[in-house]
């Protein structure tokens, strides 16, 4: 049977078996009965959106069940990106450069919603499910041993009023709040630097025990995730080249506080 023809119940059962969970154990995690899990796996009961969200979180899935949810159009993540949240889950260190927007792992729900709302042909359901997926990715910071997360941001990220002044003020304050955690830091690359090695687009680098280094490279139409050594090396060099222009952490935080205050004054 090919993956394209698998039913919701078959994907759920396979994921449950892979996680070595009984129907009873999964039911306890999802606050539902063993019989409901069994009925859904056998195709005898229609799964709900809430059940699907909880099941994907419990089983470490990323849209596989949503894609099969009846009468639901899902935009969890693009297919090329589907591997990346799993990489984030295994990483001990993640470094990213973002020239246009706050990194997804540091976004508020309202900021993310504003970004997704501008997508061509976006529907309200599509937007809400995309936001939900992005918020679920952020649970990586709630692990017992969360990854070190180092973000480089272009100053224009702070100045573009995504969602309006209230959304931006909330987002920048959230950025500062997240940076209070010992594993998270950000630095701002000032606009007056001009062109940098990061002008062509954003990317992220993930490192973890027992896995090769991965890179995720943004692109308007079709990005990519790669473990090729030459690509990983090139992106590492690019990160270092951008980093040399960045404000120190304390100056970056002061700049964000100043910009957040200006959004409040407008």
C-alpha positions in Angstrom: 0.0 0.0 0.0 1.4 3.3 -0.9 1.5 6.2 1.5 -0.9 8.2 -0.6 -3.6 5.6 -0.1 -3.3 5.1 3.7 -6.3 6.0 5.8 -6.4 8.2 8.8 -6.8 5.1 11.0 -3.8 3.3 9.5 -1.5 6.3 9.9 -2.7 6.7 13.5 -2.1 3.0 14.3 1.3 3.0 12.7 2.4 6.1 14.7 1.0 4.6 17.9 2.9 1.4 17.3 6.1 3.3 16.5 5.7 5.2 19.8 5.1 1.8 21.6 1.8 3.0 23.0 -1.3 0.8 23.6 -4.7 2.2 22.7 -5.3 2.6 26.4 -2.0 4.6 26.9 -2.8 6.8 23.9 -6.3 7.3 25.2 -4.9 8.5 28.6 -2.6 11.0 26.8 -5.5 12.3 24.8 -8.1 12.2 27.6 -10.3 9.9 25.7 -11.3 6.2 26.0 -9.4 3.2 24.6 -12.5 2.3 22.6 -12.6 5.7 20.9 -9.0 5.2 19.8 -9.8 1.8 18.4 -12.9 3.0 16.6 -11.0 5.8 14.9 -8.2 3.4 13.9 -10.7 1.0 12.4 -12.5 3.8 10.6 -15.7 3.4 12.6 -15.6 6.9 14.1 -14.9 10.3 12.5 -11.8 12.0 14.1 -12.2 15.6 15.2 -9.8 18.4 14.7 -9.1 18.6 18.4 -8.4 14.9 18.6 -6.0 15.2 15.6 -4.1 18.1 17.2 -3.6 16.3 20.4 -2.7 13.0 18.7 -0.1 14.6 16.5 1.5 16.4 19.5 1.5 13.1 21.5 2.9 11.0 18.7 5.4 13.5 17.3 3.7 13.9 14.0 3.7 17.0 11.8 0.6 17.2 9.6 0.4 13.5 8.6 -3.0 13.1 10.3 -4.3 16.5 9.4 -3.7 15.8 5.7 -6.1 12.9 6.0 -8.7 14.6 8.2 -12.0 14.6 6.2 -13.2 17.9 4.8 -10.2 19.8 6.1 -7.7 21.7 4.1 -4.4 22.0 6.0 -1.4 24.1 5.6 0.7 22.8 8.5 4.0 23.3 6.7 5.1 23.0 3.1 6.2 19.4 2.1 9.8 20.4 1.7 9.8 21.7 5.3 8.0 18.8 6.9 11.3 17.2 8.1 12.5 20.3 9.9 10.3 20.3 13.0 11.5 16.7 13.6 15.1 18.0 13.3 14.3 20.7 15.9 13.0 18.1 18.3 16.4 16.3 18.2 18.7 19.3 18.1 20.8 20.5 21.0 21.7 23.7 19.2 19.8 25.8 16.6 21.2 28.9 15.0 19.2 31.0 12.6 19.4 34.2 10.4 16.2 36.0 9.5 16.3 39.1 7.4 12.5 39.6 7.0 10.5 38.3 10.0 10.9 37.1 13.6 11.9 33.4 13.6 8.9 31.0 13.8 10.1 29.6 17.1 9.9 33.1 18.7 6.7 34.3 17.1 3.5 35.2 19.0 0.2 33.7 17.6 -1.0 37.1 16.5 2.2 37.9 14.6 2.2 34.5 12.9 -1.5 34.9 12.0 -0.7 38.3 10.4 2.0 36.7 8.3 -0.1 33.7 7.2 -3.1 36.0 6.4 -1.1 37.6 3.6 -0.6 34.3 1.8 -2.4 34.1 -1.6 -5.7 32.3 -1.4 -5.5 31.9 2.4 -8.8 30.8 4.1 -9.6 31.4 7.8 -9.3 27.6 8.5 -6.0 27.4 6.6 -4.6 30.3 8.6 -5.7 29.0 12.0 -4.3 25.5 11.4 -1.0 27.1 10.2 -0.8 29.2 13.3 -1.6 26.1 15.5 1.2 24.2 13.8 3.7 27.0 14.4 2.7 27.2 18.1 3.2 23.5 18.5 6.7 23.7 17.1 7.5 26.1 20.0 7.0 23.3 22.6 10.6 22.3 21.8 11.6 25.0 24.3 9.6 23.1 27.0 11.7 20.0 26.9 13.6 19.0 30.0 16.8 19.9 28.0 15.7 22.6 25.5 18.1 23.4 22.6 20.4 26.4 22.7 18.8 28.9 20.3 20.8 31.8 18.8 19.1 34.1 16.4 20.5 36.8 14.1 17.8 39.3 13.0 18.1 42.1 10.5 17.0 45.5 12.0 14.3 45.7 9.3 12.5 42.8 11.2 11.9 45.2 14.0 10.8 48.0 11.8 8.3 46.2 9.5 4.9 46.6 11.3 3.6 43.1 10.8 0.0 43.1 12.0 0.1 46.7 13.1 1.5 48.5 16.1 -0.2 46.4 18.8 0.9 43.1 17.3 4.4 44.4 16.9 4.7 45.7 20.4 3.5 42.4 21.8 5.9 40.5 19.5 8.9 42.5 20.5 8.1 42.2 24.2 7.7 38.5 23.7 11.1 38.4 22.0 12.6 40.1 25.1 10.8 37.7 27.4 12.1 34.7 25.6 15.6 36.0 25.7 15.4 35.9 29.5 15.8 32.2 29.2 19.4 31.1 29.5 19.2 29.0 26.3 17.8 31.7 24.0 19.6 34.8 22.7 19.2 37.2 19.7 21.4 39.8 18.1 20.4 42.5 15.7 22.3 43.3 12.5 22.0 47.1 12.0 20.6 48.5 8.8 23.5 50.9 8.2 25.7 47.9 7.6 24.2 47.7 4.1 24.4 44.4 2.2 25.5 41.4 4.1 26.1 37.7 3.3 22.5 37.2 4.4 20.8 39.5 2.0 19.8 36.6 -0.2 17.5 35.0 2.4 17.0 33.4 5.8 18.2 30.0 7.0 18.7 27.9 10.1 21.3 25.4 11.2 20.6 22.5 13.6 23.0 20.3 15.4 22.1 17.3 17.6 23.7 14.2 19.0 23.4 11.1 16.8 22.4 13.1 13.7 24.2 15.0 11.0 24.0 18.7 11.0 21.0 20.0 9.1 20.2 23.3 7.4 16.9 24.8 6.4 17.1 27.4 3.6 14.2 29.8 3.0 13.0 30.7 -0.5 9.8 32.4 -1.7 8.6 29.5 -3.9 10.4 26.4 -2.6 13.0 26.2 0.2 15.0 23.2 1.2 16.3 21.1 4.1 19.7 19.5 3.5 22.4 17.5 5.3 24.9 17.7 2.5 28.3 18.6 4.0 29.2 21.2 1.4 25.8 23.0 1.8 26.0 22.8 5.6 29.6 24.2 5.5 28.5 27.0 3.2 25.7 28.1 5.5 27.9 27.9 8.6 30.4 30.3 6.9 27.5 32.6 5.9 26.2 32.6 9.5 29.6 33.6 10.8 30.0 36.3 8.1 26.7 37.9 9.2 27.4 37.5 12.9 30.4 39.7 12.8 28.2 42.7 11.9 25.7 42.0 14.7 25.2 44.3 17.7 26.2 42.6 21.0 23.3 41.0 22.9 22.8 43.8 25.4 22.7 46.5 22.7 20.4 44.3 20.6 18.0 44.0 23.6 18.1 47.7 24.2 17.3 48.4 20.6 14.3 46.1 20.7 13.0 47.8 23.9 13.3 51.2 22.2 11.5 50.1 19.1 8.8 48.4 21.1 8.3 51.6 23.1 8.0 53.6 19.8 5.2 51.2 18.7 3.4 52.1 21.9 3.8 55.8 21.3 2.3 55.7 17.8 
